[in-house]
Amino acid sequence: MKDFFPSVHFGRIRAVLQLYPFRLKPEYAHVVANFCCFESKLPQGAPTSPIITNIVCQKLDYKLVQLAKEHHCYFTRYADDITFSCDKARFDDEFLKKLDEIVKAEGFVINEKKTRIQKRAFRQEVTGVTVNEKLNLQPDYIRNVRAMLHNWEKYGYEIANAKFAKFYPKEKGFLRNKIIPPLESVVSGKIMFLGMVRGKEDALYLRYSNQLKTLTDLKNTK
């Protein structure tokens, strides 16, 4: 969905907090909504924003579940990323029209540039995870982790961290938060995500985890 978090404004939050199951008094709903907003809109990256959007989107989710049932498919939503999946070609013009009507009725807009139909013969990707036969990550993600560990091992932490800091501003994390974290924090997070997707028994996950532990222990010793 386009401009998902900014689409959830102060008035929507205050209104939904007065409904079941919260049923806050108007003055309390007003205060909580103010805490969660920046310039009267939900800020992307705030820890409260995903929770608030899930509350606001309850009616949207219900309608999309019903749409999925009508067309014999499955529906999932992760923040602004909506996915419908099935084993037959069911996503015709009628389906897309109903989907657009539901989303607009709930105060959101579909991002046409990011809308796509992914068939079985091609890579099927949901929120950065490949889901064709088994869960996996894109090759670029794995190469990035390998490169960070390689630089750290070959050149030492100080040089590797400086090199990482030079290129990190191109990452989505920097564009959102404008903060450059230390190398070990980023590579650790990427390896944990790799283990979450491919499993903690995965050979590549275990190799990268052990390599990170060795490098971290060496850094702490020095």
N, C-alpha and C positions, 0 to 999 in steps of 0.2 A: 504494500500500500504506500502511496505517495505522502511524504511529509507526515508520517504516522504520529510521532510524539507531539509535534506542534499542533496537530489537529485536535488533540485532547486539551481543551482550554479550561480555564478556571471555573466557568459556569457549569460545564459538564461534570466536573469532579464534585463540585459542591452539591449538585442535584443528586448524583448517584449515591453519595454518602448519606443522604437523608432517606434512602430507600432500604428495604430489607436486603441483607440481614443487619446492616449497621444502624439505621434509623437514628442518626445523630440529629440533635436539635440544630436548627438553621445556623445559629451563632457558632456552634462547635464545628459544623461542616465547613463553615466559612474559614475558620482558623486552620483546620487541617488542609484544606485545599490551597490556602496561601502558603503553607509550609512546603507543599509539593510542587509549586509552580515557580517559574522565573519569567518575569514579564508576562504574566497571566497565561503561560503555556507550560506544558510538561517539558523539562529539559532532557535531552537525550544524554544518557550516561549517568544520570542520578540513580542511586540505588532504589529510590521509591518509584521511579517512573514505570518499570515493567509491572510492578504490582498494581499500580493505579490503572494502567491500560487494560490489564486482565479484568479488573473490576468493571471498567467502563464497557468492555467488549463482551460482557456476558450475553447480552441480547443478540449481538452480531454472531457470536459463536453458536448460539442455539439455532439461529436461522440457517447458518452454513451447514450445521450438522443435518438439519432437515433436508437441505438441498442435496447433500451427499447421499442421504438415504433414498431420496427420490430417484437418483441416477445410479444407485447401486455402486457407490464408491466410498472411499475413506477420506476424511478431512482432518488436517492438523494445522495448527497455527503456532508459530513461535514469534512473538511480538508482531511485527508487520509482515512476516513471511508466511503466506497462506499456501498450502499444498493440498491438492486433491489427487488421489491415486486409485487406480483400478486395473483390471486385467483385460479390459476391452476398450475400444474406441467409443467413449461416451461424451466427450467434450465437444459437442456441436455448437452451432450458433445459439440455439435455444438455451443451453446450459450457460454459456458465456453471458448472454443477455440477463438471465436471472441473477447470476453472480454479481454483475455490475449494478443491478437494481438494488440488491440487498446491501451491498457495500455503501452505495450512495445514500440509501435510506438511513443508515446508521452513522452518517456524518463523515465518511471517509471516501477516498478516491483511489482507484486502482492505478498503479504505475504501469502504464502500457509498455514502457521501455524494458521493464524487468519481467513481463509476463511471457511465459513460454510453455509449449507442450513438449515433453521429453519422452520419446518412444523407447521401447526396450532395446532397440539396436544401437542406441546412442548412450552416452554417459548421462545417467539420471542423478541429478544433484539437488540436495535439500539442505539449505543453510550451510553450504560448504562441504557437506558430507556426501560422498558417492554412495548410492543405495541400490545399485543394480542387482547384484547377487549377494553381496555381503557389504557391510559398512567399511568404508575406506576414506582416505583423504587424498586430495589432489597431489600429483607428483611434485608440484612446485612447493607445497607446504613441507613435504618430507625433505626435499633438497635444501630448503631454507634452514631447517633444524640441523641437518648434516653439516652445512657450511658454517653455522655458528659454532658448533662443537669443534670442527676442524680448525678454524681460525684460533680458537681459544687454546687448543692443544699445540698447534704449531708455533704461534707467535707469543703466547702468554696472555694472561688476563688483561693487563693494562692496554696492550695494543689492540687486542680483539674487542675490548669494550669501547675503545675510542673509535674503531672502525664501525662498530655496531651503532654508536651514537650518531655517526655521520649519516647513515642510511635510514635510521629509524623514522625520521620525520616524514618519510614517504608512506609509512604504514597507517592503516585506518585508526589504530589506537592513538597515535599522535595527533591526527587530524581532529579527533574527538576531544582529547584531554589536554593536548599541548604540553605533555610531560614526557621526558625521556627516562624510562626506568633503567635500572642496571641490567646488564646482559644476562646475568644468572637468573633473574626473575622472569624474563621473557622466555628464555630457552626452557626453563623449568615448567612454565605454564604450557608451552607448546608440547612438551613431552607428555605432560599429564593429560592433555587433550587427545594426543595420539593414543595413549593407553585407554582412555575412555571410549574412543571410537573402535579401535581394533582389538581391545581386550588386554588385560594386564599380563596375560601369558604370551602375548605376541612377541616373536623373536626380535623384531626391530625395536619395539618399545623397551624391552629388557636391555638390549645393547646400548641404546641411547641413555637410558636411566643409569646404567652402570658407568658409562663414560662420563656423564654429568657428575655423578658422585665422586669419581676419581679426581676430576678437575676441581671440584668444589673443595674436597679435602686438601688437595695440594695448595690451593689458594689460601685456605684458612691456616694451614701450617706455616706458610710464608708470612 
